[in-house]
Amino acid sequence: MRRHKSECNDPAFFDEVFSTADDLFLAMHDGEYPYVLPLNFVRQGQALYIHCALEGHKLDCIRQNPRVAFTLIADVTIHREKSTTYFKSLCGKGTACIVEDEAEKGRALDAIAQRYAALCPQPTPTASIKRTAIVRIDIEELTGKRKLPSGTA
């Protein structure tokens, strides 16, 4: 990172951004170009979980090359008068795998629904688990960055 004063690698900061960011932007390999999607997610320990359809381009990319990168951003405030933006962000890398275990899929779906306050039955019904793909991203690298107004921590 070029601006080391912006770097923040405190685990409490990671927890804060993971809990307040609404979206995860996932970058995958897709031939000559990266393929990036905004996704709902949940973090459980050192893993991130996302859900999707059982087939599609995202899963094709992951099957082809499971190495992924991701970013999240929270507490964004554009300060036009100062021509700057205040934010908290995380960038990371990891390995994605398509979860086959139905119990793990169910726990991930329950956690995603709870995180976004979805009005879904809990625990997730078996039929829903069977028709949904879950991808687990095992986090291998993580870096935090923030820019805050003067006088804030």
BELFENVEN-V299748 format. One record per residue. RES is the residue in three letters. PSI is psi in radians with two decimals (none if undefined). OMEGA is omega in degrees with one decimal (none if undefined). Layout:
res:psi:omega
RES:PSI:OMEGA
RES:PSI:OMEGA
This chain:
res:psi:omega
MET:2.32:-177.0
ARG:-0.78:-178.8
ARG:1.56:-175.4
HIS:-0.45:179.4
LYS:-0.34:177.3
SER:-0.29:-176.0
GLU:2.44:177.6
CYS:1.88:-177.8
ASN:0.54:176.7
ASP:2.24:179.1
PRO:-0.58:177.6
ALA:-0.62:176.2
PHE:-0.76:177.4
PHE:-0.84:-179.8
ASP:-0.76:-178.9
GLU:-0.83:-178.0
VAL:-0.75:177.9
PHE:-0.61:-176.9
SER:-0.37:-177.0
THR:-0.35:178.5
ALA:2.36:-179.8
ASP:-0.58:-172.5
ASP:2.63:172.7
LEU:2.30:176.0
PHE:2.01:-175.1
LEU:2.20:178.5
ALA:2.25:-179.6
MET:2.84:175.7
HIS:2.34:178.0
ASP:1.30:-179.0
GLY:-2.21:-176.5
GLU:-0.32:-174.5
TYR:2.60:172.3
PRO:2.73:177.1
TYR:2.06:-174.1
VAL:2.35:179.2
LEU:2.49:169.8
PRO:2.35:-174.5
LEU:2.68:166.1
ASN:2.64:-175.2
PHE:2.94:169.1
VAL:2.55:176.7
ARG:2.35:173.9
GLN:1.85:-176.9
GLY:-2.22:-179.9
GLN:0.45:179.5
ALA:2.60:172.1
LEU:2.54:177.0
TYR:2.41:172.6
ILE:2.78:177.3
HIS:2.72:179.8
CYS:-3.12:175.6
ALA:2.84:-178.2
LEU:-0.37:178.8
GLU:2.68:176.5
GLY:3.02:-174.4
HIS:-0.66:179.6
LYS:-0.85:-179.8
LEU:-0.62:176.3
ASP:-0.77:179.3
CYS:-0.75:-178.8
ILE:-0.70:177.6
ARG:-0.65:-178.3
GLN:-0.71:-179.9
ASN:1.89:-174.2
PRO:-0.08:179.2
ARG:2.19:-175.9
VAL:2.89:172.1
ALA:2.75:-179.2
PHE:2.79:173.7
THR:2.65:175.9
LEU:2.62:177.0
ILE:2.44:-177.7
ALA:2.81:174.5
ASP:0.87:-179.2
VAL:2.23:174.6
THR:2.11:176.9
ILE:2.16:179.3
HIS:1.58:-173.9
ARG:-0.67:-178.1
GLU:-0.51:-179.8
LYS:0.07:-178.8
SER:0.86:-179.9
THR:2.93:177.0
THR:2.31:174.8
TYR:2.48:-174.2
PHE:2.95:168.1
LYS:2.34:-176.9
SER:2.79:173.7
LEU:2.49:171.5
CYS:2.41:-178.7
GLY:2.97:176.1
LYS:2.68:178.2
GLY:-3.06:178.1
THR:2.25:-178.7
ALA:2.51:172.4
CYS:2.58:178.1
ILE:2.12:-175.4
VAL:2.24:178.8
GLU:-0.51:-176.8
ASP:2.10:-175.9
GLU:-0.58:178.8
ALA:-0.76:177.9
GLU:-0.71:177.2
LYS:-0.78:-179.8
GLY:-0.76:178.4
ARG:-0.71:179.8
ALA:-0.78:179.1
LEU:-0.72:177.1
ASP:-0.76:-178.6
ALA:-0.69:177.7
ILE:-0.80:179.8
ALA:-0.73:179.7
GLN:-0.72:-178.6
ARG:-0.70:-176.7
TYR:0.20:177.7
ALA:0.69:178.5
ALA:2.54:179.3
LEU:1.15:-178.7
CYS:2.64:175.5
PRO:2.48:178.3
GLN:2.31:-4.0
PRO:2.83:-179.1
THR:2.27:179.2
PRO:2.58:-179.2
THR:-0.69:-179.8
ALA:-0.68:178.2
SER:-0.68:178.7
ILE:-0.74:-177.2
LYS:-0.48:-176.9
ARG:0.23:-179.2
THR:2.37:173.2
ALA:2.50:175.1
ILE:2.31:176.0
VAL:2.26:175.0
ARG:2.30:176.0
ILE:1.97:176.5
ASP:2.00:-174.8
ILE:2.22:179.1
GLU:-0.55:177.3
GLU:2.52:179.1
LEU:2.30:178.5
THR:2.38:177.1
GLY:2.61:178.2
LYS:2.54:177.7
ARG:2.64:169.7
LYS:2.03:-176.1
LEU:2.70:175.6
PRO:2.64:177.9
SER:2.42:176.8
GLY:0.05:176.8
THR:2.72:-179.5
ALA:none:none
